[in-house]
Amino acid sequence: MNPYSEIQKTFEIKNGIKMYNFEKCLRALQTLGNYHFGNRFKIYEEDLPVIRKLVIYAIRDTATMIQLDINPNKALLLSGPVGCGKTSMMFLLNYFCPPQSSYKIKPCREVAFEFAKKGYEALIPYTQKEHKQIKLSTYCFDDLGTEKQIKHFGNECNVMAEIILSRYDSFIHEKSLTHVTTNLSASELEAYYGDRVRSRMRQMFNLIAFDVQSKDKR
């Protein structure tokens, strides 16, 4: 299956503008979810308000974003309980994004392990621009808060706090975006990363949250 052919079914072009149909977007998400994650993947009715916001963000429907109090210039912080589908949804959502808005998904635990092996050199891909790039590559850091304080030859570092602070500077000056998924609440994020990081996150992210009672879909 060509996943992008499924996306082509979700819109019509009128006067040079893509006009998306949300029901067709849901069908595409279901088809792509089954393709990537198997037949157990299912979109639940109680999650539709969250999914609608995510799709509207991905297709860059700026007018509707503003109506829904989503800032088109900020990235996504997708929160919710364990197993509610945050990672799967961010993976599938990438298909809807135009090339300039696509992102790489990186588990936070992997970043921490990379630091343990290589030290601060491991943070370079996430905090410095590649050759001739105008801004940092866009990442979605998955499961923020599951990584631990890591040591490299005695040097302890809260790696994700360092990355967020570095990427905040690029967000301010070059409009670089950084998406995040997390199981943590706002107060838990502040307790884990400190008020300085939490303050930067308020400026960087649109908070979109699954219901805390959302069922475990694994």
C-alpha distance (Angstrom), angle and dihedral (degrees) to the residues before:
residue distance angle dihedral
M1 . . .
N2 3.77 . .
P3 3.82 103.2 .
Y4 3.79 92.9 -158.7
S5 3.80 91.0 58.8
E6 3.81 86.6 63.5
I7 3.80 90.0 54.8
Q8 3.80 90.2 51.3
K9 3.81 88.1 62.8
T10 3.81 92.8 59.3
F11 3.81 99.3 70.0
E12 3.79 146.1 36.0
I13 3.78 123.8 -147.7
K14 3.81 113.7 -125.1
N15 3.78 120.7 175.9
G16 3.77 89.1 -13.4
I17 3.82 93.2 -54.5
K18 3.80 126.0 112.7
M19 3.81 109.8 -122.6
Y20 3.80 109.3 -161.6
N21 3.79 126.7 -154.3
F22 3.80 111.5 -146.5
E23 3.81 94.7 -151.9
K24 3.81 89.3 54.3
C25 3.79 89.3 47.7
L26 3.80 89.2 54.9
R27 3.81 90.9 50.3
A28 3.79 89.9 50.4
L29 3.81 91.1 49.3
Q30 3.80 90.4 50.1
T31 3.82 92.4 48.6
L32 3.80 93.2 46.3
G33 3.79 91.3 44.4
N34 3.80 91.3 53.9
Y35 3.81 89.9 46.5
H36 3.79 94.7 52.3
F37 3.81 103.3 29.1
G38 3.80 104.6 24.5
N39 3.78 134.3 -113.7
R40 3.81 93.0 -51.9
F41 3.80 89.2 73.6
K42 3.79 110.0 105.0
I43 3.79 136.4 166.8
Y44 3.81 110.5 -132.6
E45 3.76 123.1 -146.6
E46 3.80 93.3 -129.3
D47 3.81 89.4 59.8
L48 3.82 95.7 53.4
P49 3.85 96.1 96.9
V50 3.82 90.0 55.4
I51 3.80 93.4 43.6
R52 3.80 91.1 49.4
K53 3.81 90.7 55.1
L54 3.79 91.3 48.3
V55 3.79 93.7 49.6
I56 3.80 92.7 46.6
Y57 3.79 88.9 51.5
A58 3.81 93.0 48.2
I59 3.81 95.5 49.8
R60 3.82 89.6 46.5
D61 3.81 96.1 -122.9
T62 3.79 91.0 170.4
A63 3.80 97.3 179.6
T64 3.80 93.2 54.3
M65 3.81 91.5 42.1
I66 3.79 89.9 58.3
Q67 3.81 90.5 48.3
L68 3.80 89.0 53.7
D69 3.82 92.3 46.9
I70 3.80 92.6 -110.4
N71 3.79 114.6 143.5
P72 3.83 107.8 -136.8
N73 3.81 90.4 -154.4
K74 3.80 94.4 58.5
A75 3.79 130.3 74.2
L76 3.81 128.9 -121.2
L77 3.78 128.1 -89.6
L78 3.80 103.4 -170.7
S79 3.80 112.2 -167.6
G80 3.76 134.4 178.7
P81 3.80 144.4 122.5
V82 3.79 124.0 -60.9
G83 3.80 113.0 -71.7
C84 3.81 97.6 13.0
G85 3.82 92.7 123.3
K86 3.81 104.5 -99.5
T87 3.81 96.7 137.7
S88 3.80 94.5 42.6
M89 3.79 91.9 49.3
M90 3.80 94.1 49.6
F91 3.80 89.5 48.7
L92 3.82 92.1 52.2
L93 3.79 94.4 40.3
N94 3.79 90.0 63.3
Y95 3.81 89.4 71.9
F96 3.81 89.5 64.8
C97 3.79 95.3 50.1
P98 3.81 119.9 98.6
P99 3.83 111.8 -116.7
Q100 3.80 93.4 -99.4
S101 3.82 90.3 55.3
S102 3.82 99.9 43.6
Y103 3.79 119.2 116.0
K104 3.79 143.6 -161.7
I105 3.80 118.3 -118.5
K106 3.81 115.0 -134.4
P107 3.83 124.5 178.0
C108 3.80 110.8 -130.0
R109 3.81 91.2 -136.2
E110 3.82 89.6 59.6
V111 3.80 90.5 52.4
A112 3.80 89.6 52.2
F113 3.81 92.0 49.5
E114 3.81 90.2 49.0
F115 3.80 89.3 54.3
A116 3.81 90.7 50.1
K117 3.82 89.1 56.0
K118 3.81 102.7 37.5
G119 3.79 107.1 17.0
Y120 3.79 121.9 -143.4
E121 3.81 90.3 -16.0
A122 3.80 86.9 74.0
L123 3.82 91.1 64.0
I124 3.82 94.6 57.2
P125 3.86 96.7 89.7
Y126 3.82 89.4 56.2
T127 3.80 100.3 39.7
Q128 3.81 105.9 35.1
K129 3.79 132.2 59.0
E130 3.77 120.3 -113.0
H131 3.79 119.1 -120.0
K132 3.82 111.9 -57.3
Q133 3.81 93.0 -4.6
I134 3.79 115.0 143.2
K135 3.80 92.4 -150.3
L136 3.78 140.7 4.6
S137 3.80 119.9 -71.6
T138 3.79 111.4 -96.9
Y139 3.80 114.9 -108.0
C140 3.77 136.3 -178.3
F141 3.80 107.0 -147.8
D142 3.77 105.8 -152.1
D143 3.82 124.9 -144.4
L144 3.78 99.4 4.3
G145 3.79 107.6 -159.1
T146 3.82 97.6 33.7
E147 3.80 91.6 91.9
K148 3.80 119.5 85.7
Q149 3.78 135.4 -139.1
I150 3.79 100.6 -78.7
K151 3.79 130.4 -155.3
H152 3.80 126.5 -150.6
F153 3.80 111.0 -170.0
G154 3.79 90.3 -28.1
N155 3.81 95.8 -44.8
E156 3.80 108.5 121.4
C157 3.78 118.6 -155.1
N158 3.79 137.4 176.0
V159 3.78 89.4 -141.2
M160 3.80 99.0 -169.7
A161 3.80 92.1 48.5
E162 3.81 88.6 53.9
I163 3.80 91.9 48.0
I164 3.81 94.1 47.8
L165 3.81 92.5 48.9
S166 3.81 91.6 49.0
R167 3.77 93.2 46.2
Y168 3.80 90.8 47.2
D169 3.80 88.9 64.9
S170 3.80 90.0 51.9
F171 3.81 90.0 46.6
I172 3.80 90.6 55.3
H173 3.80 97.0 43.9
E174 3.83 104.5 29.5
K175 3.84 102.9 17.4
S176 3.82 91.9 -117.5
L177 3.80 111.9 172.1
T178 3.80 129.8 -138.5
H179 3.81 120.7 -172.4
V180 3.80 122.1 -160.7
T181 3.79 138.9 -170.4
T182 3.79 120.7 -159.9
N183 3.80 144.2 165.3
L184 3.79 90.8 -148.6
S185 3.80 127.3 101.1
A186 3.81 121.9 -128.9
S187 3.81 91.6 -98.3
E188 3.81 91.4 48.5
L189 3.80 91.0 50.4
E190 3.79 90.2 52.4
A191 3.80 91.8 48.1
Y192 3.80 91.6 49.3
Y193 3.80 100.6 41.7
G194 3.80 104.2 21.5
D195 3.80 133.6 -113.1
R196 3.83 93.3 -78.2
V197 3.80 92.9 60.5
R198 3.80 91.9 40.4
S199 3.82 90.1 53.0
R200 3.82 90.6 52.4
M201 3.79 90.6 48.0
R202 3.80 91.9 55.8
Q203 3.79 88.3 58.5
M204 3.82 95.5 43.1
F205 3.79 103.3 45.4
N206 3.77 146.4 58.0
L207 3.80 104.8 -144.7
I208 3.80 111.5 -135.5
A209 3.78 114.8 174.3
F210 3.77 137.1 -168.2
D211 3.79 113.0 -138.5
V212 3.80 111.4 -84.4
Q213 3.81 86.7 -127.5
S214 3.81 92.3 54.1
K215 3.81 109.6 134.9
D216 3.79 124.1 -110.0
K217 3.81 103.8 -103.4
R218 3.77 98.3 -171.0
